[in-house]
């Protein structure tokens, strides 16, 4: 199972890398069109913003899985390892609960936004707003999967099976 999650993390990292490149290029095009040609384009700013949202919500599970997020480590440094493991377990349960909550309500919101269209992309281009908001349930669903993985991996430590 670890190999499957590793593969998903690699795919997400590459997708996010490509999204970062895309929105960086779009922001550069926006700056050049605004300050060099004195004719700003509106669609580049919108698309860059939406790509940024997708990037953050897709990379959130990767950061969580790698434990690369900012953490308050004072508690871990001051308590015994067994207490620290329980604290991690409770934190991961909370992350699982919140990510499931976001999957549910993000999906509901996404369905409500299906009739709304993104404006400002140009004449004749009609993209539903729920394409943007779909990032919430997708990113949160992946986060829930990684939280389950971490919880399953922590259970043997909590039961004293691993040293």
KEKE-3310 file (N, C-alpha, C; in steps of 0.2 Angstrom, whole numbers, plus 5000, padded with zeros to 4 digits):
npx = (5004:5010:5018:5008:5003:5015:5017:5006:5009:5020:5015:5006:5015:5022:5011:5008:5020:5019:5008:5012:5022:5014:5006:5015:5021:5009:5007:5018:5016:5005:5011:5020:5011:5004:5013:5023:5016:5005:4992:4983:4979:4964:4961:4972:4976:4965:4965:4978:4976:4966:4973:4983:4975:4971:4984:4988:4978:4980:4993:4993:4990:5002:5012:5007:5008:5022:5026:5030:5025:5023:5026:5021:5032:5035:5027:5030:5044:5044:5036:5035:5039:5029:5017:5018:5016:5003:4997:5000:4992:4979:4979:4980:4968:4959:4963:4958:4944:4941:4945:4936:4925:4927:4927:4913:4906:4912:4909:4896:4895:4902:4892:4882:4887:4888:4880:4885:4896:4913:4918:4925:4935:4935:4927:4914:4920:4916:4916:4912:4910:4911:4922:4933:4930:4930:4942:4942:4935:4943:4956:4954:4949:4960:4969:4962:4964:4978:4978:4972:4981:4992:4986:4984:4997:5002:4995:5001:5013:5006:5001:5012:5019:5029:5046)
npy = (4994:5006:5009:5012:5024:5032:5033:5040:5052:5056:5058:5069:5078:5081:5086:5097:5104:5107:5115:5126:5131:5134:5144:5154:5158:5163:5174:5181:5185:5193:5203:5208:5212:5222:5232:5233:5233:5241:5236:5227:5210:5201:5188:5181:5184:5178:5165:5161:5163:5153:5142:5143:5140:5127:5121:5123:5116:5103:5100:5100:5088:5080:5087:5086:5072:5070:5076:5089:5101:5116:5115:5115:5112:5111:5104:5091:5091:5092:5082:5064:5051:5042:5049:5059:5052:5048:5061:5064:5055:5058:5071:5067:5060:5071:5078:5069:5069:5083:5084:5075:5082:5093:5087:5083:5095:5103:5096:5098:5112:5113:5107:5116:5127:5123:5129:5142:5152:5155:5171:5183:5177:5178:5180:5169:5158:5147:5141:5131:5137:5127:5119:5126:5125:5112:5108:5108:5097:5087:5089:5088:5075:5067:5071:5065:5052:5051:5054:5043:5033:5037:5036:5022:5017:5022:5015:5002:5007:5014:5004:4997:4988:4991:4996)
npz = (5000:5003:4992:4983:4988:4988:4974:4971:4978:4971:4958:4961:4965:4953:4945:4953:4951:4938:4937:4945:4936:4925:4931:4935:4922:4917:4926:4923:4909:4911:4918:4909:4898:4905:4909:4899:4886:4890:4890:4899:4901:4906:4908:4911:4924:4931:4928:4932:4946:4949:4946:4955:4967:4965:4965:4978:4985:4980:4984:4997:5003:5000:5007:5020:5021:5021:5032:5032:5035:5044:5061:5078:5089:5103:5112:5109:5112:5126:5132:5136:5124:5122:5125:5116:5104:5105:5105:5092:5085:5089:5083:5070:5068:5070:5058:5049:5052:5049:5035:5029:5032:5024:5012:5010:5012:5003:4991:4991:4989:4977:4968:4969:4963:4950:4940:4938:4929:4925:4923:4912:4905:4891:4875:4872:4879:4890:4906:4919:4936:4946:4942:4947:4961:4963:4967:4981:4987:4980:4984:4998:4999:4996:5006:5017:5013:5015:5029:5034:5031:5039:5052:5052:5051:5063:5073:5077:5084:5095:5102:5106:5098:5089:5090)
capx = (5000:5015:5020:5003:5003:5021:5016:5001:5012:5024:5010:5003:5020:5023:5005:5008:5025:5017:5003:5016:5025:5009:5003:5021:5021:5003:5008:5023:5012:5001:5015:5022:5006:5002:5018:5026:5011:5000:4986:4982:4974:4961:4960:4978:4975:4960:4967:4983:4973:4963:4978:4986:4971:4972:4990:4988:4974:4983:4999:4992:4991:5009:5015:5005:5011:5029:5027:5034:5021:5025:5023:5023:5036:5036:5024:5034:5050:5043:5033:5037:5038:5022:5012:5019:5013:4996:4996:5000:4987:4973:4980:4978:4961:4956:4964:4954:4938:4941:4946:4930:4920:4928:4925:4906:4903:4915:4905:4889:4896:4903:4886:4878:4891:4888:4876:4888:4901:4918:4917:4931:4940:4935:4920:4913:4923:4911:4919:4908:4914:4913:4929:4938:4929:4931:4949:4941:4934:4948:4962:4953:4949:4967:4971:4959:4967:4984:4977:4970:4987:4996:4983:4985:5004:5003:4992:5006:5017:5002:5000:5018:5021:5035:5050)
capy = (5000:5012:5010:5016:5031:5035:5034:5046:5058:5058:5061:5075:5083:5083:5090:5104:5107:5109:5120:5132:5133:5138:5151:5158:5160:5168:5180:5185:5187:5198:5209:5211:5215:5228:5237:5234:5235:5245:5233:5221:5205:5199:5181:5178:5184:5174:5158:5160:5163:5147:5137:5143:5137:5120:5119:5123:5111:5097:5099:5100:5081:5078:5091:5082:5065:5070:5079:5095:5107:5120:5112:5118:5106:5112:5099:5085:5091:5092:5076:5057:5049:5039:5054:5062:5047:5049:5067:5064:5051:5063:5076:5064:5059:5078:5080:5065:5072:5089:5083:5072:5087:5097:5083:5083:5102:5105:5093:5101:5119:5112:5105:5122:5131:5121:5134:5148:5152:5160:5177:5187:5173:5180:5179:5162:5153:5146:5136:5132:5139:5121:5117:5129:5123:5105:5107:5107:5090:5082:5089:5085:5068:5065:5072:5060:5045:5051:5054:5036:5030:5039:5033:5015:5016:5024:5010:4998:5011:5015:4997:4995:4983:4993:4999)
capz = (5000:5004:4985:4979:4991:4986:4967:4971:4980:4965:4953:4964:4965:4946:4943:4956:4948:4931:4938:4947:4930:4921:4934:4934:4915:4916:4929:4919:4904:4914:4920:4903:4895:4908:4910:4893:4881:4893:4888:4903:4900:4912:4909:4914:4931:4933:4927:4937:4953:4950:4946:4962:4972:4963:4967:4986:4988:4978:4987:5004:5006:5000:5013:5026:5022:5022:5038:5030:5036:5050:5067:5085:5092:5110:5116:5108:5116:5133:5135:5134:5117:5121:5125:5109:5099:5106:5103:5084:5083:5090:5078:5063:5069:5069:5051:5045:5052:5045:5028:5027:5032:5018:5006:5010:5011:4996:4986:4991:4986:4970:4965:4969:4958:4943:4935:4938:4924:4926:4919:4911:4901:4884:4872:4870:4883:4896:4910:4925:4942:4950:4940:4952:4968:4964:4971:4988:4988:4978:4989:5005:4999:4996:5013:5021:5012:5019:5036:5036:5030:5045:5058:5052:5053:5070:5078:5080:5089:5101:5105:5109:5094:5086:5094)
cpx = (5004:5017:5015:5003:5009:5020:5011:5004:5017:5020:5008:5009:5022:5017:5006:5014:5023:5012:5007:5020:5020:5007:5009:5021:5015:5004:5013:5020:5008:5005:5018:5017:5003:5007:5022:5021:5006:4993:4985:4977:4971:4961:4966:4978:4970:4962:4973:4981:4970:4968:4982:4982:4971:4979:4991:4984:4976:4989:4999:4993:4998:5013:5013:5008:5018:5031:5031:5031:5024:5022:5025:5026:5037:5033:5028:5041:5049:5040:5037:5035:5031:5016:5012:5016:5005:4993:4996:4994:4980:4973:4978:4971:4957:4957:4959:4947:4937:4941:4939:4924:4920:4926:4917:4904:4906:4912:4899:4890:4898:4897:4882:4881:4891:4885:4880:4894:4906:4918:4924:4937:4940:4928:4920:4916:4919:4914:4915:4913:4916:4919:4934:4937:4929:4938:4948:4940:4939:4954:4960:4952:4956:4970:4968:4962:4974:4983:4975:4977:4992:4993:4984:4992:5006:5000:4997:5011:5013:5001:5006:5021:5027:5039:5054)
cpy = (5006:5014:5014:5023:5035:5037:5040:5052:5061:5061:5068:5080:5086:5087:5097:5108:5111:5115:5127:5135:5137:5144:5156:5162:5165:5174:5184:5188:5193:5204:5212:5215:5221:5233:5238:5237:5239:5243:5227:5216:5202:5192:5178:5178:5179:5167:5156:5160:5156:5141:5137:5139:5129:5117:5118:5117:5104:5095:5098:5093:5078:5081:5087:5075:5065:5074:5085:5101:5110:5116:5115:5112:5106:5106:5092:5085:5090:5086:5069:5055:5045:5044:5058:5058:5048:5056:5067:5060:5055:5068:5073:5062:5066:5080:5076:5067:5078:5088:5079:5077:5092:5093:5084:5090:5105:5102:5096:5108:5118:5111:5112:5127:5129:5125:5140:5147:5157:5165:5180:5183:5174:5178:5172:5157:5153:5140:5137:5133:5132:5118:5119:5126:5115:5103:5106:5100:5085:5083:5087:5078:5064:5065:5067:5053:5045:5051:5046:5032:5031:5036:5025:5013:5018:5019:5005:5001:5012:5009:4994:4989:4984:4996:5004)
cpz = (5000:4997:4981:4982:4989:4978:4967:4973:4974:4960:4955:4964:4958:4944:4946:4953:4942:4932:4941:4941:4926:4924:4934:4927:4914:4920:4926:4913:4906:4915:4914:4899:4898:4908:4903:4887:4883:4891:4892:4901:4906:4913:4912:4921:4934:4933:4932:4944:4954:4950:4952:4967:4971:4966:4975:4988:4986:4982:4994:5007:5005:5006:5019:5027:5023:5028:5037:5032:5043:5056:5073:5089:5100:5114:5115:5111:5123:5136:5132:5127:5117:5121:5118:5104:5099:5104:5095:5082:5084:5085:5071:5063:5067:5061:5047:5046:5048:5038:5025:5027:5026:5012:5005:5008:5004:4990:4985:4987:4979:4966:4964:4964:4951:4938:4934:4933:4926:4921:4918:4907:4894:4881:4870:4874:4890:4900:4917:4931:4946:4948:4945:4959:4969:4967:4978:4990:4986:4983:4996:5005:4999:5003:5017:5020:5016:5026:5038:5036:5037:5051:5058:5054:5060:5075:5081:5085:5095:5105:5108:5104:5090:5091:5090)
residu = (UNK:UNK:UNK:UNK:UNK:UNK:UNK:UNK:UNK:UNK:UNK:UNK:UNK:UNK:UNK:UNK:UNK:UNK:UNK:UNK:UNK:UNK:UNK:UNK:UNK:UNK:UNK:UNK:UNK:UNK:UNK:UNK:UNK:UNK:UNK:UNK:UNK:UNK:UNK:UNK:UNK:UNK:UNK:UNK:UNK:UNK:UNK:UNK:UNK:UNK:UNK:UNK:UNK:UNK:UNK:UNK:UNK:UNK:UNK:UNK:UNK:UNK:UNK:UNK:UNK:UNK:UNK:UNK:UNK:UNK:UNK:UNK:UNK:UNK:UNK:UNK:UNK:UNK:UNK:UNK:UNK:UNK:UNK:UNK:UNK:UNK:UNK:UNK:UNK:UNK:UNK:UNK:UNK:UNK:UNK:UNK:UNK:UNK:UNK:UNK:UNK:UNK:UNK:UNK:UNK:UNK:UNK:UNK:UNK:UNK:UNK:UNK:UNK:UNK:UNK:UNK:UNK:UNK:UNK:UNK:UNK:UNK:UNK:UNK:UNK:UNK:UNK:UNK:UNK:UNK:UNK:UNK:UNK:UNK:UNK:UNK:UNK:UNK:UNK:UNK:UNK:UNK:UNK:UNK:UNK:UNK:UNK:UNK:UNK:UNK:UNK:UNK:UNK:UNK:UNK:UNK:UNK:UNK:UNK:UNK:UNK:UNK:UNK)
# end
